[in-house]
């Protein structure tokens, strides 16, 4: 969250077992260790708001943000996972953007999205660590610098990620009957899980993207008038937009899913698919072609489940 000119506020989660009046230590997104006192009126979700002064919260432009590629295979970018680090990441996504921090000749590499540093083990392997004191010191040599457009995109990804909550903001849970429904049938319909303001923000972003020609389809004029030949494969800027990702991360959906798969067991999504379905003529029903059926996540290395958010009224037949 943005604060005043002297700093900002941020949300942190108080670990279980820590009581009111006790001191806790945490790290800002920039990797600075700070401490705070747990208040007496801690909410049930154990999230508390703390103030971070401007001296501990430098601007994004004060650091060098990079994607770390393999010199032998430039297609392989270093990827920070939930528990480990690997190669083969996609450039300019939150998992592959790192920050080079140079202080008094000691260069450390920080991963803003997960708020962890890189550490090199005695065997030469990389592992993520939370404390700057555990982070390894690196030598930094710039061998290829890209232009301003590339850096603007990197900064935008970082700003998008930092603007979103890192833990559920609601405490809604699925009922026992809904969990049994998922076990027996493989799906749940969760009504009123996304607030109207979040829906309107997402629709506004999508409509603005269509106006700018970012919907991915081709406009076609034929005997049936003007229409698009595609379903709307939107650009990465739209799929990464906070208005789209907030449908999960600022709604009840996150806590509902955690009540199904377990608390703190999800890697929060960084992007969303925008799949348009254009209206049919009134009274017409059009089933999906058989070739369209597939198993979600079958080609992904890590997949838990699919959440679909309906942005406009549907009639179920």
C-alpha positions, 0 to 999 in steps of 0.5 A: 500500500502507498503511504505518505511522503515519508513512508508507506504501510505494508501487511504482514502475517503474525506467526501462530504462537506469537501473542499480543505485546510480543516483538516480531521481526520481518523483512520489507520487500527490499530485504530490510529487516525490521521489528514490530510489536503485535497489537492487542486487537489482532484480527482472526486472520493474524494480519497486521499493518505496519508502517515502513519509513522511506529510509527503509523503502527505496524506490524501485528505480534505485536498484538494478532488476535483472533476469539471470540467463545461462550463458550457454543456453540463453533460453534458460532463466533462473526461476525462484520456486516455492521451495527451490531454485531451477532453470528454464524460467520465462523471462520478465515474470515475477518468478524470474526477476531478481534485484542486484543490491550493491552495498559497500562492495557487497553484492547480494541477489534478492528475489522481490516476489518471494522476498528471499535472497540467493545463497550458494551452498558449499557444494555449489548449489543455489538455495533461497534464504530469508535473511540478508545475513545468510545471503551470499556475496556475488561479483557483478559484471554487466554483459548486456543491458537492454533498453528502457522498454524492457526495464519498464516491463520489469518494473511493472511486473514488480509493482504489480506483484507488490501491490497484491496481498501475499496472504488471503484477505478473507476467512471464508471456508467451504462447507463440508457438503461443498468439499464432498461435492468436490471429492465426488464430482470434481467441481464446486460452484462458489456463489458471491465469492468475488465482490462486485467492485472486483468484477467491475475493475476486471471488466473495465481492464478487459474492455480497455484492452479490447479498445487498444486492440490487445484482445488477440483476435482479428476483427473480421467484416463479412455478411454477418457484420463485424466480429472477432475470429478469436476467443480473445488471447490477451497480451501478457500486460493484461493477463498480469494486470492486478485487476485480473489477478485480484479476482483471486488474490483479493476475493474470498476465492483464495481462502475458499481454495485453501479450505479445500487443499490446506492452509498456506499450501498454494503458490498465489497466481501471478497471472490469469487467463482472460477467455472471452465467449461472445454472446449467441443469438437469443435462444440459441444454444451452442455446445463446445466442439468435442476437440475442445475437451482436455484435462487442465494442467496436464502439460504444466510442471506444477498444477493444483486446480483451476478457478474460473471467475464468471464476469457476466451473468450466465444462464445454465441449461 
